[in-house]
Amino acid sequence: MILSEEQINSVKKWVADGASISDVQKRLKDEYSIVMTYMDTRFLIDDLDAELVSAPDAPEELPTDIPAEQSPVVDDNAMPNYDDAYPSESPADAPQEEYPQADYPQEEQTQTAPNVKVSVSPIQRPDCIVSGDVVFSDGSSAEWRIDRMGQLGIVPSNPSMNPPQEEIIEFQRQLQALLSQQGMY
């Protein structure tokens, strides 16, 4: 679209006065009946070498000249005192409740963690945020990956591979620890 010299000068002035892209777009439509998309307006501003001025992040000033009859009045005595209704108890004063201890089988308490090794690949797949390999205790291996949606996937090297549930849990625990060490999670 070709603008007249007057229209170009108007756009430059609006931008210099702090108008945003949408303000310029609206004013072009209102004052000159020129309809432009937001992106076209942005390109126009760039083509004119006009610099968008961002307003400084100053706190908004509150008016100080509010008449007394309009200003809110807070009566501290009108507020309920919750301290009287709910006396504080220190943990030593609180009643101690006894909860029965769960009776777990002894073999579960002494069970050792499965032997799982997790590594992060230095070369990432183009469709993944991060990927790597996992080797389970039986020697079977798989490639793991976290896609751009944040979903974890495992691609086994052998389609019939079926590691025990404990090893899958251990893999996820080690993966989370490894990624948090590297600042990825």
Backbone bond lengths (Angstrom), bond angles and torsions (degrees), N, CA, C in turn:
res aa  C-N    CA-C-N  psi(-1)  N-CA   C-N-CA  omega(-1)  CA-C   N-CA-C  phi
1 M - - - 1.445 - - 1.521 107.60 -
2 I 1.293 116.02 137.78 1.457 122.45 -179.90 1.521 108.36 -102.16
3 L 1.338 115.47 125.90 1.457 121.22 179.07 1.518 109.43 -104.24
4 S 1.320 115.42 150.22 1.465 119.99 175.51 1.524 108.93 -73.01
5 E 1.324 115.20 166.54 1.465 120.19 178.76 1.519 110.78 -60.21
6 E 1.335 117.37 -37.99 1.469 121.98 179.51 1.532 110.32 -64.01
7 Q 1.336 117.17 -43.23 1.451 121.39 179.89 1.528 111.28 -66.02
8 I 1.337 116.47 -39.80 1.466 120.56 178.56 1.522 109.93 -63.12
9 N 1.334 116.55 -45.02 1.464 120.18 179.38 1.527 111.50 -63.64
10 S 1.346 116.30 -37.04 1.460 120.05 178.27 1.523 110.73 -63.64
11 V 1.328 116.78 -44.93 1.462 120.83 -179.61 1.524 109.84 -62.24
12 K 1.331 117.56 -45.50 1.463 120.82 179.08 1.527 110.99 -59.91
13 K 1.338 117.27 -41.21 1.461 121.49 -179.96 1.525 110.91 -66.03
14 W 1.341 117.12 -43.42 1.460 120.85 -179.96 1.536 110.35 -60.33
15 V 1.332 115.31 -44.63 1.458 119.67 -178.94 1.526 110.25 -65.89
16 A 1.342 116.87 -42.02 1.467 120.50 179.16 1.531 111.25 -64.40
17 D 1.332 116.53 -29.65 1.464 120.97 179.27 1.531 112.42 -80.52
18 G 1.342 116.78 -1.89 1.463 119.75 175.93 1.510 115.06 102.84
19 A 1.325 118.30 13.11 1.461 120.78 179.75 1.529 109.92 -70.06
20 S 1.319 116.32 143.08 1.463 121.21 176.71 1.524 108.85 -84.83
21 I 1.316 116.19 174.44 1.459 120.57 179.94 1.523 110.18 -60.93
22 S 1.323 116.85 -44.11 1.464 119.27 179.96 1.525 111.28 -67.14
23 D 1.350 117.73 -31.86 1.466 119.91 175.80 1.527 110.61 -64.27
24 V 1.340 116.23 -44.73 1.473 120.45 178.80 1.523 109.57 -62.77
25 Q 1.318 116.68 -43.31 1.469 121.46 179.51 1.525 110.30 -59.06
26 K 1.319 117.20 -45.10 1.467 121.40 -179.29 1.521 111.41 -67.30
27 R 1.334 117.25 -42.13 1.464 120.43 -178.36 1.528 111.18 -68.42
28 L 1.334 117.12 -35.79 1.470 119.14 175.74 1.519 110.47 -61.55
29 K 1.317 116.11 -40.37 1.470 120.21 179.34 1.528 110.92 -69.53
30 D 1.336 117.09 -45.24 1.464 121.06 -176.24 1.519 112.67 -70.55
31 E 1.346 117.68 -43.24 1.456 120.65 -172.00 1.524 113.72 -92.24
32 Y 1.339 118.11 -30.01 1.464 120.34 -175.65 1.526 113.34 -123.12
33 S 1.330 117.95 2.85 1.471 123.44 -178.36 1.529 111.60 56.02
34 I 1.324 115.72 36.16 1.458 120.83 177.59 1.525 107.42 -105.63
35 V 1.321 115.79 117.71 1.455 121.29 -179.19 1.529 108.13 -99.76
36 M 1.342 115.23 121.93 1.465 121.39 179.51 1.524 108.72 -133.53
37 T 1.315 115.08 150.34 1.455 118.42 173.97 1.524 108.96 -73.98
38 Y 1.297 115.84 164.83 1.467 121.13 178.94 1.528 110.20 -58.17
39 M 1.342 116.22 -44.87 1.462 120.68 -177.74 1.526 110.56 -66.73
40 D 1.344 117.63 -40.57 1.464 119.95 177.32 1.522 111.07 -63.31
41 T 1.321 116.68 -37.30 1.464 120.51 177.57 1.520 109.75 -65.74
42 R 1.315 116.91 -39.95 1.469 121.04 177.67 1.515 110.75 -62.45
43 F 1.343 116.37 -43.97 1.465 120.20 178.25 1.526 111.34 -64.52
44 L 1.320 117.15 -38.47 1.461 121.49 178.28 1.526 110.11 -60.23
45 I 1.323 116.31 -46.34 1.468 120.99 -179.98 1.530 109.85 -62.00
46 D 1.327 116.66 -41.38 1.465 120.15 177.31 1.522 111.33 -64.78
47 D 1.337 116.89 -43.31 1.467 120.91 -179.67 1.524 112.15 -62.83
48 L 1.321 116.63 -30.75 1.465 120.86 -179.95 1.534 111.36 -85.27
49 D 1.325 116.96 2.15 1.465 122.60 -177.59 1.521 112.22 54.89
50 A 1.313 115.69 33.69 1.463 120.56 177.11 1.521 107.68 -90.02
51 E 1.320 116.42 133.89 1.463 122.00 -178.83 1.517 109.49 -94.44
52 L 1.327 116.36 123.40 1.457 120.33 175.22 1.519 108.56 -68.64
53 V 1.308 116.18 132.24 1.454 121.96 -179.00 1.514 107.72 -99.99
54 S 1.331 115.20 122.70 1.460 117.93 177.02 1.513 108.07 -94.50
55 A 1.301 115.46 137.67 1.461 120.56 -179.59 1.520 108.85 -69.36
56 P 1.334 117.54 139.27 1.466 118.80 178.00 1.515 110.30 -64.38
57 D 1.312 114.91 150.59 1.462 120.50 -179.06 1.522 109.76 -80.44
58 A 1.318 115.95 72.35 1.461 120.72 179.27 1.518 108.48 -99.32
59 P 1.310 117.13 142.34 1.465 118.57 178.25 1.519 110.17 -66.71
60 E 1.302 114.03 143.91 1.461 119.42 -179.93 1.525 109.15 -70.15
61 E 1.312 115.04 130.16 1.463 120.76 -179.37 1.521 109.32 -77.12
62 L 1.299 116.70 134.99 1.453 121.28 176.50 1.523 108.84 -89.96
63 P 1.313 117.11 142.62 1.457 118.67 179.64 1.525 110.23 -65.73
64 T 1.342 115.22 138.32 1.463 119.63 -179.41 1.519 111.82 -103.73
65 D 1.304 117.52 -5.92 1.460 120.50 -176.17 1.532 112.20 -101.36
66 I 1.325 117.87 41.73 1.461 121.64 178.04 1.519 107.89 -80.44
67 P 1.318 116.66 127.48 1.471 119.09 177.54 1.530 110.30 -60.61
68 A 1.334 116.10 149.40 1.458 122.25 -176.14 1.518 112.40 -58.66
69 E 1.328 117.57 -34.19 1.457 118.78 -177.72 1.529 111.68 -73.46
70 Q 1.338 118.83 -16.62 1.456 121.34 179.10 1.529 112.54 -97.94
71 S 1.326 118.04 -18.49 1.454 119.53 -176.48 1.530 109.78 -76.15
72 P 1.307 116.81 139.07 1.462 119.52 -179.86 1.523 110.15 -71.46
73 V 1.313 114.95 142.02 1.455 121.27 178.96 1.519 107.57 -116.11
74 V 1.313 115.77 128.83 1.460 120.90 179.58 1.519 107.42 -110.33
75 D 1.321 115.03 122.61 1.455 121.20 178.31 1.524 107.72 -98.05
76 D 1.336 116.51 112.37 1.458 120.36 -178.48 1.520 112.05 -62.04
77 N 1.333 118.42 -27.89 1.454 121.15 -179.82 1.519 112.10 -74.69
78 A 1.350 116.73 -19.38 1.454 120.15 -179.44 1.531 111.49 -79.70
79 M 1.322 116.80 -16.03 1.456 120.60 -178.97 1.527 109.12 -77.88
80 P 1.336 117.78 136.51 1.463 119.31 178.92 1.526 110.59 -68.85
81 N 1.310 115.33 147.64 1.456 121.09 178.72 1.527 107.70 -100.75
82 Y 1.316 114.75 102.05 1.456 119.80 -177.54 1.517 112.31 -77.80
83 D 1.318 117.45 -16.23 1.457 119.82 -179.90 1.523 111.52 -63.03
84 D 1.357 117.01 -35.11 1.458 119.80 179.71 1.515 111.76 -73.09
85 A 1.329 116.31 -34.47 1.457 120.27 -176.59 1.525 111.81 -75.33
86 Y 1.340 116.17 -31.98 1.452 120.38 -176.99 1.524 109.34 -125.41
87 P 1.317 117.66 87.51 1.466 119.06 179.84 1.523 109.57 -66.16
88 S 1.308 113.96 144.05 1.462 118.03 -178.48 1.526 109.42 -79.41
89 E 1.304 113.90 145.52 1.451 120.05 176.37 1.513 107.24 -122.11
90 S 1.271 115.89 133.27 1.461 117.74 174.44 1.522 106.98 -80.10
91 P 1.338 117.98 158.53 1.466 119.45 179.83 1.527 113.01 -57.35
92 A 1.335 117.78 -28.66 1.465 119.67 179.62 1.525 110.82 -71.44
93 D 1.369 116.76 -30.87 1.456 120.65 -179.36 1.524 112.63 -82.31
94 A 1.335 116.65 -20.34 1.460 120.36 -175.36 1.522 109.76 -67.47
95 P 1.320 116.56 143.15 1.463 118.46 179.05 1.527 110.01 -66.51
96 Q 1.310 116.02 138.09 1.451 121.12 -179.78 1.527 108.78 -92.94
97 E 1.330 115.11 125.74 1.462 119.61 179.13 1.519 108.48 -99.67
98 E 1.273 114.98 144.55 1.451 120.92 178.12 1.525 108.35 -99.37
99 Y 1.310 115.94 126.69 1.454 120.97 176.86 1.520 107.78 -113.28
100 P 1.318 116.61 136.39 1.469 118.08 179.88 1.528 109.48 -67.85
101 Q 1.318 116.31 140.95 1.453 121.60 177.83 1.523 108.54 -80.77
102 A 1.314 115.18 138.45 1.459 119.77 178.47 1.524 108.82 -69.64
103 D 1.301 115.40 142.46 1.447 120.34 -178.61 1.529 107.77 -101.72
104 Y 1.348 115.83 96.24 1.451 120.94 -178.96 1.511 109.46 -93.51
105 P 1.330 116.90 147.83 1.469 119.33 176.32 1.528 109.84 -61.74
106 Q 1.326 116.89 145.89 1.463 122.66 -174.92 1.520 111.76 -63.08
107 E 1.344 119.33 -35.55 1.452 120.10 -176.25 1.530 112.15 -66.83
108 E 1.328 119.14 -27.98 1.454 120.77 177.84 1.522 111.25 -72.19
109 Q 1.312 117.73 -32.54 1.452 120.54 -178.06 1.518 111.92 -74.69
110 T 1.311 118.82 -29.61 1.458 121.12 -177.23 1.521 112.30 -99.42
111 Q 1.316 118.51 2.83 1.457 122.24 -177.02 1.529 110.02 -66.77
112 T 1.327 117.20 135.46 1.458 121.04 178.76 1.522 109.55 -89.23
113 A 1.321 114.99 158.90 1.461 120.58 -179.59 1.525 109.34 -70.01
114 P 1.325 117.54 143.71 1.458 120.75 178.90 1.528 110.42 -63.38
115 N 1.335 115.98 154.76 1.449 121.86 -179.41 1.531 108.67 -86.78
116 V 1.342 116.43 94.63 1.455 123.03 -178.47 1.519 107.34 -123.25
117 K 1.330 116.94 134.31 1.464 121.39 178.96 1.529 108.74 -118.70
118 V 1.346 115.90 125.58 1.469 122.23 -178.19 1.519 108.29 -118.18
119 S 1.337 116.31 136.94 1.463 120.46 177.03 1.528 109.31 -136.67
120 V 1.342 115.15 153.58 1.464 122.08 177.45 1.516 107.74 -102.37
121 S 1.306 116.66 134.08 1.455 121.49 -179.71 1.528 110.04 -76.72
122 P 1.347 117.83 134.21 1.466 119.22 177.67 1.520 112.50 -71.40
123 I 1.329 117.46 -21.38 1.467 121.95 177.65 1.518 107.59 -110.60
124 Q 1.311 115.92 115.56 1.463 120.56 -175.46 1.526 111.18 -88.41
125 R 1.306 114.88 145.57 1.459 121.29 175.25 1.526 108.50 -68.31
126 P 1.321 118.51 146.14 1.469 119.95 -176.46 1.525 113.75 -65.77
127 D 1.320 118.30 -22.96 1.465 120.63 -178.22 1.523 112.76 -96.19
128 C 1.330 117.46 10.15 1.468 121.05 -175.02 1.522 111.43 -127.83
129 I 1.320 114.31 153.94 1.462 120.48 172.32 1.517 108.96 -77.01
130 V 1.327 116.03 -44.33 1.465 122.64 179.77 1.528 107.37 -153.46
131 S 1.336 115.67 150.47 1.461 119.58 178.89 1.523 108.62 -150.98
132 G 1.317 115.67 171.52 1.455 120.46 179.96 1.509 111.05 179.20
133 D 1.334 115.26 -158.87 1.454 121.70 -176.91 1.519 110.30 -127.48
134 V 1.337 114.90 156.17 1.453 121.77 174.61 1.531 107.23 -136.34
135 V 1.336 115.15 137.78 1.461 121.42 175.51 1.521 106.79 -120.83
136 F 1.334 115.75 124.22 1.458 121.33 -178.51 1.522 110.34 -89.32
137 S 1.329 117.31 170.94 1.465 122.11 -173.07 1.527 113.12 -63.93
138 D 1.331 118.10 -25.99 1.460 119.78 179.09 1.526 112.24 -84.13
139 G 1.344 117.64 2.78 1.462 121.48 178.37 1.519 113.65 93.49
140 S 1.318 118.06 -9.07 1.463 119.99 178.75 1.524 108.96 -73.76
141 S 1.329 115.23 148.42 1.462 119.36 -177.15 1.523 109.93 -128.77
142 A 1.334 112.94 162.45 1.457 119.62 179.22 1.525 108.15 -152.48
143 E 1.313 115.10 158.06 1.460 120.41 172.80 1.519 107.16 -98.20
144 W 1.317 117.27 133.11 1.461 120.83 175.79 1.514 107.94 -110.99
145 R 1.315 116.73 154.74 1.460 121.70 178.68 1.520 110.08 -153.56
146 I 1.313 115.26 148.67 1.459 121.75 172.28 1.512 106.30 -115.50
147 D 1.343 116.19 115.73 1.460 119.82 -175.44 1.526 111.09 -79.12
148 R 1.307 116.42 179.86 1.470 122.43 -176.27 1.525 112.62 -66.60
149 M 1.311 117.64 -14.58 1.466 121.77 176.41 1.527 111.07 -91.66
150 G 1.348 116.66 -0.94 1.458 120.92 178.80 1.516 113.87 84.28
151 Q 1.323 117.47 14.26 1.461 120.62 -178.31 1.522 110.22 -93.90
152 L 1.317 115.42 135.30 1.454 122.21 179.14 1.521 109.50 -85.87
153 G 1.328 115.35 133.56 1.454 120.57 176.66 1.520 109.57 -131.62
154 I 1.326 116.79 147.82 1.461 122.43 177.38 1.520 108.07 -123.92
155 V 1.344 116.12 126.68 1.460 121.59 177.69 1.529 106.87 -113.53
156 P 1.355 117.40 105.42 1.462 120.04 -176.78 1.528 111.23 -71.48
157 S 1.347 115.73 148.88 1.461 119.63 176.06 1.528 110.36 -73.26
158 N 1.327 116.46 -27.15 1.457 122.32 176.99 1.531 107.08 -119.41
159 P 1.348 118.53 119.03 1.471 120.10 -176.39 1.525 114.39 -58.67
160 S 1.338 118.85 -22.46 1.465 120.28 -179.38 1.533 112.21 -89.73
161 M 1.342 117.30 3.58 1.464 121.02 -178.94 1.523 109.82 -63.32
162 N 1.334 116.10 134.20 1.455 121.32 179.07 1.521 109.06 -146.12
163 P 1.368 117.27 82.57 1.467 118.76 -178.45 1.523 110.88 -69.48
164 P 1.328 117.06 154.66 1.468 120.83 178.52 1.529 111.04 -63.42
165 Q 1.318 116.15 155.37 1.465 122.71 -178.16 1.532 111.43 -58.47
166 E 1.340 118.00 -37.00 1.463 120.53 -179.87 1.522 111.08 -61.93
167 E 1.347 116.24 -36.20 1.464 119.60 -179.66 1.527 111.10 -73.01
168 I 1.305 117.86 -33.60 1.474 120.90 176.24 1.526 109.24 -64.86
169 I 1.324 116.69 -43.15 1.469 121.03 179.15 1.527 109.77 -64.15
170 E 1.342 116.42 -42.95 1.468 120.35 178.45 1.527 110.55 -64.20
171 F 1.336 118.11 -38.60 1.466 121.85 176.37 1.528 110.52 -60.06
172 Q 1.314 117.28 -46.90 1.466 120.62 -179.77 1.528 111.25 -63.97
173 R 1.339 117.41 -39.18 1.460 120.94 178.81 1.527 110.76 -64.67
174 Q 1.335 116.72 -46.55 1.462 120.73 179.53 1.530 111.27 -65.55
175 L 1.321 117.26 -38.94 1.471 121.08 179.67 1.525 110.03 -63.05
176 Q 1.316 116.78 -45.19 1.464 120.36 178.79 1.527 110.84 -61.65
177 A 1.326 117.41 -43.33 1.467 120.72 179.07 1.531 110.71 -64.72
178 L 1.320 117.61 -42.28 1.455 122.09 -179.40 1.528 111.28 -64.25
179 L 1.332 117.09 -43.83 1.457 120.55 -179.57 1.518 111.48 -69.85
180 S 1.324 117.79 -34.36 1.469 119.29 178.20 1.516 110.37 -71.21
181 Q 1.327 118.95 -33.28 1.465 121.73 175.86 1.518 110.76 -63.13
182 Q 1.316 116.92 -36.73 1.458 121.45 -178.37 1.520 112.36 -88.81
183 G 1.338 117.32 3.52 1.454 121.20 177.26 1.516 114.11 74.59
184 M 1.319 117.14 21.47 1.456 120.76 -179.09 1.517 113.44 -97.24
185 Y 1.326 117.36 -13.62 1.462 119.81 -175.62 1.483 109.74 -139.59
